[in-house]
Amino acid sequence: MNTNKIPAWVKLQTIVIGSLLLVSLPAQGATDAEKINVLQSQVQLLTKRLALLESQVQPAQSIPVETYATPQKTRSTSASERDSDVLQFKGDFRFRSESFWIDNKDDRHRQRIRARAALTAKISNTLTAGFGLASGGDDPLSTNQTLGEAGSSKNVVKDLAYIDWETPLNGVDLTIGKFKNPLYRVGGSALLWDGDLRPEGAGITYRGAGVFANGVVVVIDEDAKGEDSFLLGTQFGLKRSLGNGQLTAGLGYYNFTGLKGNEVPYDGDPRGNRVNPDGTYATDFRIVEAFAAYSFALANNNVTLFSNFINNTAAKDYDTGYVLGARMKHDAWSLGWSYQDLEADATLGMFTDSDFSGGGTDGRGHLLRAGYALTSQVSINSSLFINERNVDFGETEDYKRLMLDLSFKY
């Protein structure tokens, strides 16, 4: 299109104006000089009018045709931007070098990988769906895979599958499916719950001003011939300023139903818990928990002191466990220490730490940690377990384990 061409309606208006100028010329009796002066002033007026008209027309004529021809492109871009808010993707990869030194066993060294990826989708303002895949097999507490076996293919399993609902009750969220454990683990301790545990059932959380509460109904085992087993758990905590730091403290109660007298689910390994001669659980598990953590600043370091105590009120003996620990963080560095003592029937061995003393209950000892964040997404970490296992039953063994991790988040 020629943007310099004056539209027909502009020309028509100019002709009309010119005609009016001719009509308005001075009478025949006027002198030539007077006529010329009038004509000059009217021509100047006409020129200004034309310039004004062109300035009004030019911007509209200079707009590219594509602006009108592609409104769908603008709408599509907006949809993509909305999709980026609705869909969220994240994952991580970890390479681990691991060594074991255990009494009466050969030393062992192995390399392991863990890869996880999860997608969340915003269904509405209050509903979110989550789905995640991970490396590994059907182990309830681990998605690690050991390298070797002539480079054999590695399995991928369903790690997460849930719906989360932000209820109309302020601060209350409800989750159903297979989800991340909502129960608070003081100091990151795995005295009760391994960090990779993905409960299956329903979980509810409340976050208020200085208070929090968590609850779960977890399906442990569904038995078509026998009694189903569940975990019914609740937890309540407070957060308060104390001196120059913050105190977090609370209580929990966990009732594992349908276990006593029934077979050990999954693989039949009681993981430290006592069983009857026929392989069934010898006791129920009704656990009371008390926990506390105090975080404060010390010489430019963030320090946390924590403790956790549990007692299985359904057991007659070997029924207690505790952990004491400290963590420190300074810039990219982090350090940690804890001491743990977990008696044989203090909790369900299937859900507790799968690394400490080889996994399960009936173990005690120290855990030392150190880490350094190379970037916000890349870190190196180490964990040293100096433990004893089979302390209550069997032959006590020294158990040492070193884990060196290189982790990436994306």
N, C-alpha and C positions, 0 to 999 in steps of 0.2 A: 504494500500500500504506500502511495506517495503522501507522506505526512505533511508536505508543504502545500498541497492543493487545498484551496479555500472551498468549503462546501457551498452548494447551490443556494442554501438559505441565507448564507452570509452575503453572496452576490446580490440576491434579491433585496435583502435589507439595504445594501449599499445603493442600489438603483433607486429605491424608494426615497432614501435620504437625499440622493442627488436631485431627484425630481422636486423634492420639497425646497431644496436650495435654489433651484431655478425659479420656482414660483415666488420665492422670497426675494428675488433680485430687486434693486431699486427701480423706481419708475423711469420711463423713457426720458423724462426731463433731466435726470441727473447727469452730471458731468462724467466724462470717461474716467477721470482719476478716482471719482467717488465709486464708480462701478468696479474699478480694478481693486480698490481697497476692500470693498465688501466681498468680492470674489475670493481674494487672498485669505481673508479671515475665515470664510466659510470652507475653503479647501483645507485650511489647517484644522478646522473642527472635524471635517470628514476624515482626514488622515488619522487624527487621534481616535476617532470612533472605530476605524478599521483596525488600528493597532490593538485596541481593547478587545475587539471581537476575536482577533487571531490569538491573543493570549488566552482567551477562554476556550477556544477550540483546540489548540495545540496539545495540551496535556492529555485530553481524551483520545486524540488521534495517535499519540505516541505510545499508548499502552500496547504491549505485544498481544497478538491474537491468542498465543498459547495460554495466557492468563485465564482467558475465558474458556478455552478448549479443554483444560485439564483440571477441573475441580475435584475429580476422583483421586488424583495424586495427592492433593492436600489431605483429603479424608483418610487415605491409606496410610500416610505418614503418621497421622494422629493415632490411628489404630495400632500401629507398631509401637508407638510410645506407650499406649495403654497396655499392650501386651507385655512390655518390659516391666511394668508395674505389677501385672497379674502373675506372670511366671518368673520364678526365681530358681536359679541353678547353682549348686555349689558341690564341691567335692574335696577329697584329699588323697594323697598317696604317701605311703611310708615304707622306707627300706630299713630293715632291722638286721643287725648282726648280733648273735646271741651265743653265750657260752654258759655251760653248766659244770659245776664241780660238786658231786653228790657222793656221800659215803657209800661204799660197796658198789659203785657204778663207774663205768668208764666215763672219762671226761667227754663232753660233747660240744661241738661248735656247729652252728647252722646259720643260714641266712633266710629271712622271711620277708614277704611283702604283704601290704594291705592296701587295697584301693577301694574307695567308696565314692558314690555319686548320688545326689538326691535332687529331686525336683519338687517344688511346692507351687501350687496353683491357687490363686485367690478366686473362689467361687462367688463370693459376695463380700459385703463389708464385714461379715461376721463368720464366714465359713472358709476354711483353708484345707485343701487336700495335699497330702504329702506322699511321695513314693521314692524309695531309695534302693539301689543295688550295691552289693559289696562282694569282694572276693571272699573265698572260703567255702566251707561246707555247712553242715547243719549244727555245728557246735553252738550252744546257746550263748556262749560267752566270748567267742573269738571269730574274727573274720581274717585272721592271718593265714598265709599259706607258705609252706616250706619249699624253697627252691631245690630242685634236683629231680630225681626220677627221670633222668634222660630228657629233661626239657618237656615233660608232659604238659598237656593243656591244663589250665587251672579253672576251677568252677566259679561261677557267679551266682549269687543267691539273693533272695529278697530280704533286704535289711529293714526297710520301713514301708508301711502301708497304713495310712491313718487319715482321719478327718478330725480337724480341730474346730471347735465352736466357741466363739467369744459370746458368752451368754448375756442376756439383758442385765444380769446381776453384775454390778460394777466390780471388775477385778477377778471375775470367776471365768475360768476356761475349762472346757470339757473336751477330752480326746478319746477317740475309740479306734481300735485296730491294733496295729503293731507299731510302737512309738518309742521315742527316747524316754528313759526313766525320769519321771518328774520328781522323785523323792530326793530330798536334799542330802548330799554326802559331805559332811563337814570336813574341810581341809582337802577335799578330793579323795578322801579315804575310801577304800573298798572293803571295809570291815564287814559290811552287810551286803553291798551291791557292787558287783563288778562294773567297771565303767562302760563295757560293751554290751551290758544287758539291755535287751529290747523287750519290755513287757508286752504281753498280748492280752487285751481285754479293754479296760476303760481306766482313765486317769482324770482327776480333777484337781485344779490348782486355784488358790486364791492369793492375790497380792494386794495388800493394803498398806496404809501408812504405818510402817514400823512393825507389821505383822505379816505372816504368811502361813498357809496351810496347804497340805498336799494329801491326796487320797488315791488309792488304787484298788481295783478289783481285777486280779490277774488270773487267767486260766493257766494252771500248772500242768494238768494232765486231764484229758477227757478219755474215760475208759468205758467202752461200750458194754463191758461185762461187770465192772466193779464200780466203786465210788469215784466220782470226779474229785479232783483236788484243786483248791483255789488259794490265792493269797488275798486277804482282806487287810489293807494297811492304811493307817492314817498318821499324820505328822503335823505338829503345830510348833511354830517358832516365833521369836521376837527379835527385833533388831533395835538396839538402843545405843546412843552415844554415851561413852564412858571415858572420862578424862580426855586424853588426846586421840582416842581411837573409837572403834565401834565394836560392840559386843553382840554376837548372834548366839542365841541359846534356844533349846527347845526339847520336846519330847515326842516319842513315836511309839506306836503299838502295831504289831504285825501278827496276824493270826493265819497260820498255814493250816487249812482244813483238809481232811481226807488223806493224811499221810500215814499216821500210825497204823501198823498192821498191813499196809499196802506196799506193793513193790515200788522200788525206786524207779521213777520215770526216766525217759530218754534212753540211757544206755546201761542202766542197772548199777552204775558206780556211785556209791554213797558219798564219796569225796570227804571222808573223815567222820561222817555221822555213823553212830552205832546202828547195826541192823541185827535182826533175829537170824537164827540159823537158816531160815527159809528165804533170806534176802529181803525181808520186809523191814520197814522202819520200826525201830524199837520205841520211839517216843513221838509225841506231838511237838509242835513248835508254836509257842505263843510268846512273842518276844517284846520286851519293854526296852525302849532306847532312850538315853539321855545324851545330849550333845551340846558343845559350846565351842565358840571360836572368838578370839579377840584379835583384831587387826589394828595396827598403829604404825606410825612413822618413826624410824630410828636412824639418825645419821644419814638421811637421804635414801634410806632403804624402806621398802614396804614389808612389814613383818606380820605374820599371822601365827598365833599359837592356837592349837586346837586339841580337843579330846572327844572321845566317843566311848560310851559304855553301853553294853547290852546284857540282858539276862533272859534266858528261856525259862519262863515260869512253869512250863509244862514238864520240864526235865527234873529229875531228882538230884543229879550231880553233873559235873562237867558241863555246866550250863552258862558260863559267863565268858565275856570277851571284852577287850578294850583296846584302844589305840591312843597314844599320845604323840604329838608331833609339832613341828615348826616349819614354816616356809618363809623364804626371804626373796625379794625381787628388787634388783637395782638395774635400771635402764634395760638393757637386753639380757642381763644375766638373771638366772633364778636358781635357788638352792633349796633343798628340802631334806628333812629327816623325820622319821617316825619309828616308834616301837609298838609292836602289836603282839597281843597274846589272845588267841582264839581257841577256846576249849572245844572238845569234839562235838557236843550237842548245843553249843551256844546259838547257832543259827543253821539254816539250811545250807549245806555245803555246796549245793548246785548253783547258788546265786552269788556266793561270796567271791573274793578275788581269785582269779584263775592263775595268777602268777606267784603270789606270796606262798612260800613253802611248797611250791608245786601245785597249788590250787586246793580249795576246800578248807575244812576246819582242821583242828588238832595240829596247830603250828604256832610258833612264836619267833620273834627276832626283829631285826632292824631292816629298814629300807632307806637308802640314801639316793637322792636325786640331784641332778645338775642339768641345766639347759642354757642354751644361748640362741637368741633370735637373730639370724643373719639379716632377715628382712621381716616385714609384717606377714609374709607368706612362706618363708623358709626358715626352719629351725633345726638345731641339733640337740638331742637330749640323751641322757644316760640314766640308768637305774641299776643299782646294786642291791641285791637281796642277800642278807646274811642271816639265815634262819635255821631253826631246828624244826623237824616235822616228826609226826608219830610220837608226840610228847606224852599224850595220855594213854594211848594204846599202841601196841606193837613195839618195834625196835627203833629207838630214837636215832635219827640221822641228821648230820650236818648238811645243810642245803645252801649252796651259793649259786647265784645266777646274775650274770651281767648282760644288760641290754643296751645297745648303742643304736640310736634311731636318727635317721635323716628324714624330715617330714616336709611336705609341700601342701599348701592349701590353694585352691582355685575356685 
